[in-house]
Amino acid sequence: MDADYLPFHPNPSKPTFVPPAGAVDAHCHVFGPADTFPYAPQRKYTPCDAPKEKLFELRDFLGFERNVIVQATCHGNDNRALIDALRAAGDKARGVASVAPDIGMDELRTMNDAGVRGVRFNFVKRLVDATPKEVFLSIAEKIEQLGWHIVVYFEAQDLEELIPFLKQLPTTIVVDHMGRPDVTKGADHPDFQRFIALLENNENMWVKATCPERLTVQGPDYSDVVPFGRKLVEKFPDRVIWGTDWPHPNMKSHMPDDGKLVDFIPRIAPTPDQQKALLVDNPMRLYWS
Ligand SMILES: O=C(O)/C=C(\CC(=O)C(=O)O)C(=O)O
């Protein structure tokens, strides 16, 4: 792993908040182990191994029933670790893959059988070299045939430029990590309001109310991120999902305690109805129906 890479928390606390029955951790990753599933040569970071067994252990410990495992850039378009984890989890996991435009429908169908239900388009400049929009559009055309959706990861300052492209995508779109707002500007700032307006005007767009630990400036207990998550849960109760982001690649300031991240949930989704929608009904509709 990279010299400055922080490994995941070795012994997270037991959360006080008990997730509703059937809760889904809808954003997490598996990394390696590198001797079986090597990292991609073009990767921008080398993580510590975070194998499926550790993920499943954490799922049970935190009180979740299911995972959505998202392909991260350190594995490039090599989805073998993801597929291996999905097969091992059986019906308890679904996946989001990263694919090249020349992928065939047969390979996509094999992935579908393993539990993949979406692809991820990553626009974060520190993580990937830019991919031409036509390439993404040609992938979108293929995966649309399987009823999959597209997860997009971008930073707030790049949203404006991306909007015309996002509007061209033919499927459900899920935006990672609240659209990565600058929380120092506040949730009423025009930047976050523009993101809210985008979701209001495009009913195919969903959002993950994830990653207070990445967005915070104050640090734990992430109070500066609460207004952002709460606004998304209130405004889009049937289009918002939640996940741990375990094993938290590229965290530089601190490594979050996953139990504390679970305790963040009732602060952004205070009512049992909101919690059930966020953790059960919405992810089940998107990934298991
Ligand atoms: O865990 C995440 O979702 C966020 C990441 C890593 C990532 O997305 C990737 O490597 O593909 C990040 O901001 O470094």
The ligand as an SDF file (V2000), in Angstrom:
LIG
                    3D

 14 13  0  0  0  0  0  0  0  0999 V2000
  -14.6080    5.2830   -2.0540 O   0  0  0  0  0  0  0  0  0  0  0  0
  -15.0080    6.1720   -2.7930 C   0  0  0  0  0  0  0  0  0  0  0  0
  -16.1130    6.1140   -3.2740 O   0  0  0  0  0  0  0  0  0  0  0  0
  -14.1650    7.2860   -3.0640 C   0  0  0  0  0  0  0  0  0  0  0  0
  -12.8870    7.2760   -3.4820 C   0  0  0  0  0  0  0  0  0  0  0  0
  -12.2360    6.1540   -4.1560 C   0  0  0  0  0  0  0  0  0  0  0  0
  -12.9030    5.8120   -5.4230 C   0  0  0  0  0  0  0  0  0  0  0  0
  -14.0270    6.1730   -5.6670 O   0  0  0  0  0  0  0  0  0  0  0  0
  -12.2390    4.9810   -6.4360 C   0  0  0  0  0  0  0  0  0  0  0  0
  -11.0500    4.6740   -6.3160 O   0  0  0  0  0  0  0  0  0  0  0  0
  -12.9160    4.6300   -7.4070 O   0  0  0  0  0  0  0  0  0  0  0  0
  -12.1240    8.5090   -3.2770 C   0  0  0  0  0  0  0  0  0  0  0  0
  -12.7550    9.5850   -3.1520 O   0  0  0  0  0  0  0  0  0  0  0  0
  -10.8990    8.4300   -3.2340 O   0  0  0  0  0  0  0  0  0  0  0  0
  1  2  2  0
  2  3  1  0
  2  4  1  0
  4  5  2  0
  5  6  1  0
  5 12  1  0
  6  7  1  0
  7  8  2  0
  7  9  1  0
  9 10  2  0
  9 11  1  0
 12 13  2  0
 12 14  1  0
M  END
$$$$
